Amino acid sequence: MKFTFSVLLFLISLSTVAQDQSGAQKFWKNLQKHCGKSFEGEITEGPANDDFRGKKLVMHVRSCDENRIRIPFFVGDDKSRTWILTYENDRIQLKHDHRHEDGTEDKITQYGGKTTNSGLTNIQFFAADQETADLIPAASNNVWWITLDEKSFTYNLRRIGSDRLFSVRFDLTKATANPSAPWGWKN
């Protein structure tokens, strides 16, 4: 009888732990499910003359460590961009790693922000941090957000106080062939 009661308490504690996961924890685990996969995207918001329009857009959830996920974002043949998400203390940080074709860092790189709370399972917001404000003063009012559900991943940018809005949606229901390594990476 004690064994059965102990097993029941163990199962209840597991259930409670699953229910006690924060939005950030659930978001992180859901994103990790896509590790190793690539998906095509399309611009859903942005200027009509945006350099991304008419080009093949691919995100590759290429590298997933326990606390870091790296997602290269390819725009046609341009392999300069990687979104770096870091999970720490129930907060998620988004940084933009920009590289030249030879792998060296661009002078505008490592900008982004960190969530101010644990967020929700399907959306995380990142307000521009001080490093971003120092590097790109005009971007000090940037807010990025990522949405994630079973069907799609969206990357979004709004510059508060301006008309600047950018959004790209990736279809998670159709994986595509993984691209070669982004600039600065080795296969």
C-alpha positions in Angstrom: 0.0 0.0 0.0 2.9 2.4 0.7 4.4 1.8 -2.7 1.1 2.6 -4.4 0.7 5.8 -2.4 4.3 6.8 -3.1 3.8 6.3 -6.8 0.6 8.3 -6.7 2.4 11.2 -4.9 5.3 11.0 -7.5 2.8 11.2 -10.4 1.0 14.2 -8.8 4.3 16.0 -8.3 5.2 15.5 -12.0 1.8 16.8 -13.0 2.3 19.8 -10.7 5.8 20.5 -12.1 4.4 20.4 -15.7 1.6 22.9 -14.7 4.1 25.1 -12.9 6.2 25.7 -16.0 6.3 29.4 -16.9 5.5 30.8 -20.4 9.2 31.1 -21.1 9.9 27.5 -20.2 7.1 26.2 -22.4 8.1 28.5 -25.3 11.7 27.3 -25.0 10.7 23.6 -25.0 8.4 24.2 -28.0 11.1 25.9 -30.0 13.6 23.2 -29.2 11.3 20.6 -30.8 12.2 22.2 -34.2 16.0 21.9 -33.7 17.7 20.6 -36.8 14.9 21.7 -39.1 14.5 24.5 -41.6 11.5 26.3 -42.8 10.6 28.8 -45.6 9.0 32.1 -44.8 7.3 35.1 -46.3 7.2 38.8 -45.4 3.8 39.6 -44.0 4.6 43.2 -43.0 7.2 45.6 -44.2 8.0 48.4 -46.7 7.1 47.7 -50.3 10.8 48.3 -51.3 12.2 46.0 -48.6 15.4 44.2 -49.7 13.9 40.9 -48.5 11.0 40.9 -50.9 11.2 38.4 -53.8 13.9 36.4 -52.2 13.8 33.0 -50.7 13.6 33.3 -46.9 14.7 30.3 -44.8 15.2 29.9 -41.0 17.3 27.0 -39.8 16.9 26.0 -36.1 20.5 24.8 -36.4 21.9 24.7 -32.9 20.1 23.9 -29.7 21.9 23.7 -26.4 20.2 23.6 -23.1 20.3 27.4 -22.7 21.1 28.7 -26.2 19.3 28.3 -29.6 20.9 29.6 -32.8 18.7 30.2 -35.8 20.4 31.4 -39.0 18.1 33.4 -41.2 18.9 33.3 -44.9 17.7 36.0 -47.3 18.4 34.6 -50.8 22.2 34.0 -51.0 22.8 36.3 -48.0 23.9 34.1 -45.0 24.9 37.0 -42.7 22.1 36.8 -40.1 21.7 34.5 -37.0 19.2 35.0 -34.3 20.6 33.9 -30.9 18.2 33.1 -28.2 19.5 32.5 -24.7 17.4 31.2 -21.8 18.5 32.2 -18.2 16.6 32.8 -15.0 13.2 32.4 -16.7 13.9 35.1 -19.2 14.9 34.9 -22.9 17.3 37.1 -24.6 17.3 37.8 -28.4 20.5 38.9 -30.1 21.2 39.5 -33.8 24.6 38.1 -34.9 25.6 39.7 -38.2 28.6 38.4 -40.2 30.5 39.2 -43.4 31.0 36.5 -46.0 34.5 35.8 -44.6 32.9 35.1 -41.1 34.1 38.3 -39.4 31.6 40.2 -37.4 29.8 43.2 -39.0 30.2 46.5 -37.1 26.5 46.4 -36.4 26.0 43.1 -34.5 24.9 41.6 -31.2 22.0 44.0 -30.8 18.6 42.9 -29.3 16.9 42.7 -26.0 15.7 40.5 -23.1 12.2 39.7 -22.0 11.1 41.6 -18.9 8.9 38.8 -17.6 8.4 35.1 -18.4 5.9 35.9 -21.2 3.5 33.4 -22.7 3.8 30.0 -24.2 3.2 31.3 -27.7 4.8 34.8 -27.6 7.9 36.5 -26.2 8.7 40.3 -26.4 12.2 41.8 -26.4 12.7 45.5 -25.9 15.9 47.0 -27.1 18.6 46.8 -24.4 21.3 49.4 -23.6 23.9 47.7 -25.8 21.4 48.2 -28.7 20.8 51.8 -27.8 24.5 52.5 -27.7 25.2 50.7 -31.0 22.2 52.0 -33.0 20.6 55.0 -31.2 17.6 55.0 -33.6 16.9 51.4 -32.5 16.7 52.3 -28.8 12.9 52.1 -29.2 12.8 48.8 -31.0 10.6 46.0 -29.7 11.0 42.5 -31.3 8.6 39.7 -30.7 8.5 36.1 -31.7 5.3 34.1 -31.9 5.3 30.3 -31.9 2.6 27.8 -32.3 2.2 24.4 -33.9 1.8 25.9 -37.4 4.1 29.0 -37.5 7.0 30.9 -36.2 7.0 34.7 -36.7 9.8 37.2 -36.2 8.6 40.7 -35.8 10.0 44.2 -35.3 8.3 47.4 -34.4 10.2 50.7 -33.9 8.0 52.5 -31.4 7.2 56.1 -32.4 7.6 55.4 -36.1 5.9 53.6 -38.9 8.6 50.9 -39.0 7.1 47.4 -38.8 8.6 44.2 -40.1 7.2 40.7 -39.9 8.2 37.4 -41.4 6.2 34.2 -41.0 7.6 30.7 -41.3 5.4 27.7 -42.0 6.3 25.0 -39.4 4.1 22.4 -41.1 6.5 22.0 -44.0 10.2 21.5 -43.3 12.5 22.2 -46.1 16.1 21.1 -47.0 18.7 22.4 -44.5 20.9 25.1 -46.1 24.7 25.1 -45.9 26.3 26.8 -42.9 25.8 30.5 -42.5 28.7 32.9 -42.7 31.1 32.4 -39.8 30.0 28.8 -39.1 31.6 25.5 -40.1 29.6 22.5 -41.2 
